[in-house]
Amino acid sequence: MATQVTFDPSNPSEHVALAAKSLRDGYVIVAPHENGYVLLSDAFSPDSVRAMHVLRGDDLGVAAQVVISDLQQIDGLARDVTPDARTLMEKFWPGPLSLSLRPQAGLSWDLGDDGKLDWVCLRQPEHPFLQLLIKETGPLAIASGALAGQSPLQDLGHLQHLGHEIAVIIDSGVIEIAPASTHMQCESAGVTLLREGSITRSEIEKAIPAVVIS
């Protein structure tokens, strides 16, 4: 049975350590994010990532997003990172910006797509618990805590999957509804706006004028 604890921002170390140990041991955890509760697993553990997808009921071939703690991790995870991509990271991270980049070919991971998509979606989150956790663990695979196709999970009372794969649940109360992250795709051919969210197209264009709308 999962251990459920209430996140205390004034004294987070105990809960961060508990969550980090569970992730290293190959389990999935539930934690608060800016716009809802999420599932997290070790990005470099295919079994853990697969368990996360099964819990959500994801279709085969769906790739999890990866969250990182700082920009210094980018070059180890993505190749051909363009100046425009770096401008977006410096301007909007940490924050509600998801960037799809080409992954480094030598990475030994499977985010759910068996490496066939040749894209990885990266984000540096704002939530204080996630920031501290990722600094402790390194990159983590992340997916909404709701079942596939459902709205973000704002209240743990509506959590529908409590399989043995989940070791820890970090409770931060009811999370207010917020717009989804803005999703950009960056490659040498240019930058594409895939989804306009919390960060508007106008804000993106002020940072990098040449944006293509998907």
C-alpha positions in Angstrom: 0.0 0.0 0.0 1.3 3.4 -0.9 2.6 5.8 1.8 0.7 9.1 1.7 2.3 12.2 3.2 1.4 15.9 3.2 4.0 18.1 1.6 5.4 20.7 4.0 7.2 23.5 2.0 8.9 24.7 5.2 10.5 21.3 5.8 10.6 19.3 2.6 13.7 17.2 3.0 12.1 14.1 4.6 9.4 13.8 1.9 11.9 14.5 -0.9 14.2 11.7 0.4 11.2 9.3 0.7 10.1 10.0 -2.8 13.6 9.8 -4.2 14.3 6.4 -2.6 11.1 5.0 -4.0 12.0 6.2 -7.5 15.5 4.7 -7.3 13.9 1.4 -6.1 11.9 1.3 -9.3 8.5 2.5 -8.1 6.1 5.1 -9.4 5.1 8.0 -7.2 2.2 10.6 -7.2 3.2 14.2 -6.7 1.8 17.7 -7.1 2.6 19.7 -10.2 1.5 23.2 -11.2 -1.8 22.2 -12.8 -2.6 18.9 -11.2 -1.2 15.7 -9.7 1.2 13.7 -11.8 2.8 10.2 -11.9 6.6 10.2 -11.8 9.1 7.4 -12.5 12.8 7.1 -13.2 13.3 8.2 -16.8 16.1 5.6 -17.3 14.1 2.6 -15.9 12.0 1.2 -18.8 10.1 -1.1 -16.4 9.1 1.9 -14.2 8.1 4.0 -17.1 6.0 1.1 -18.5 4.3 0.7 -15.2 3.4 4.4 -15.2 1.8 4.0 -18.7 -0.1 0.9 -17.7 -1.5 2.7 -14.6 -2.8 5.5 -16.8 -4.1 3.2 -19.5 -2.0 4.8 -22.2 -2.0 3.4 -25.8 1.1 1.7 -27.0 3.7 4.1 -28.4 2.8 7.0 -26.2 6.0 8.7 -24.9 6.2 10.2 -21.4 7.5 13.8 -20.9 10.7 14.2 -19.0 11.2 16.9 -16.3 14.7 18.3 -15.5 16.1 20.5 -12.8 18.3 22.9 -14.8 19.5 23.9 -18.2 22.8 22.2 -17.7 21.1 18.8 -18.2 20.0 19.7 -21.7 23.1 18.7 -23.7 23.2 15.3 -22.1 19.6 14.6 -23.1 19.1 16.4 -26.5 21.1 16.9 -29.6 21.1 19.7 -32.1 19.8 22.2 -29.6 19.3 25.4 -31.5 19.9 29.0 -30.3 16.1 29.5 -30.5 15.5 26.6 -28.2 18.0 27.9 -25.7 16.4 31.3 -25.8 13.0 29.8 -25.0 14.5 27.8 -22.1 16.3 30.8 -20.7 13.2 33.0 -21.0 10.4 30.6 -19.8 12.0 27.9 -17.6 11.2 27.0 -14.9 7.6 27.3 -16.1 4.8 26.1 -18.3 6.8 25.5 -21.4 7.2 22.0 -22.9 9.9 21.6 -25.6 10.1 18.7 -28.0 13.7 18.2 -29.0 15.8 15.5 -30.7 17.1 13.1 -28.0 20.8 12.1 -27.8 21.2 8.9 -29.7 23.2 7.1 -27.0 20.5 7.4 -24.3 19.5 4.0 -22.8 15.9 4.8 -22.2 12.4 3.9 -23.5 9.8 6.5 -22.6 7.0 4.4 -24.0 7.7 4.7 -27.7 10.6 2.2 -27.9 12.8 5.2 -29.0 11.0 5.2 -32.4 9.7 8.8 -32.3 13.1 10.4 -32.1 11.7 13.2 -30.0 11.8 13.9 -26.3 9.5 16.4 -24.6 11.3 18.3 -21.9 10.2 20.7 -19.2 11.6 22.4 -16.1 8.8 22.6 -13.6 8.1 25.4 -11.2 6.6 23.4 -8.3 8.9 23.5 -5.3 8.6 19.8 -4.5 9.4 18.8 -8.0 12.3 21.1 -8.2 13.9 19.7 -5.1 13.1 16.1 -6.1 14.6 16.3 -9.6 17.8 17.8 -8.1 18.0 14.7 -6.0 17.1 12.1 -8.6 18.0 13.5 -12.0 15.6 13.5 -14.9 12.2 11.9 -14.3 9.5 10.6 -16.6 6.2 12.3 -15.9 2.5 11.9 -16.9 -0.8 13.2 -15.7 -2.2 11.5 -12.6 -5.5 11.2 -14.3 -6.4 8.2 -16.5 -5.5 8.6 -20.2 -7.9 11.0 -21.9 -9.3 12.6 -18.7 -8.9 16.1 -17.3 -5.9 16.8 -15.0 -6.2 15.4 -11.5 -6.8 18.3 -9.1 -7.9 16.3 -6.1 -6.3 13.1 -4.7 -9.8 12.0 -3.7 -10.3 11.3 -7.4 -7.2 9.2 -7.9 -8.3 6.1 -9.7 -5.2 3.9 -9.7 -3.6 2.6 -6.6 -1.6 -0.3 -7.9 1.3 -1.8 -6.0 3.6 0.0 -8.4 2.8 3.3 -6.6 5.0 3.6 -3.5 4.5 7.2 -2.3 1.7 9.8 -2.7 2.6 13.4 -1.9 -0.5 15.3 -0.9 -0.6 19.1 -1.5 -4.3 19.6 -1.1 -6.6 20.6 -4.0 -4.6 22.1 -6.9 -6.3 24.9 -8.7 -7.1 24.5 -12.4 -4.5 26.2 -14.6 -3.9 26.3 -18.4 -1.8 23.6 -19.9 1.8 24.2 -20.8 2.6 25.7 -24.1 4.2 23.1 -26.3 7.0 23.9 -28.8 8.9 21.7 -31.2 12.5 22.9 -31.9 14.9 21.5 -34.6 17.4 22.9 -37.0 14.7 23.6 -39.6 12.9 25.9 -37.2 10.5 26.3 -34.3 6.9 25.1 -34.4 4.1 26.0 -31.9 2.2 22.8 -31.4 -0.1 24.0 -28.6 -0.7 27.5 -27.2 -1.2 27.3 -23.4 -0.1 29.4 -20.4 2.5 31.1 -22.5 0.9 32.9 -25.4 1.9 33.0 -29.0 2.6 36.7 -28.6 5.0 36.1 -25.7 6.8 33.4 -27.8 7.1 35.7 -30.8 8.6 38.4 -28.6 11.4 36.0 -27.6 11.9 34.4 -31.1 10.1 36.0 -34.0 10.2 33.1 -36.5 7.6 30.7 -35.2 5.5 28.3 -37.4 2.0 27.4 -36.2 1.4 23.6 -36.5 
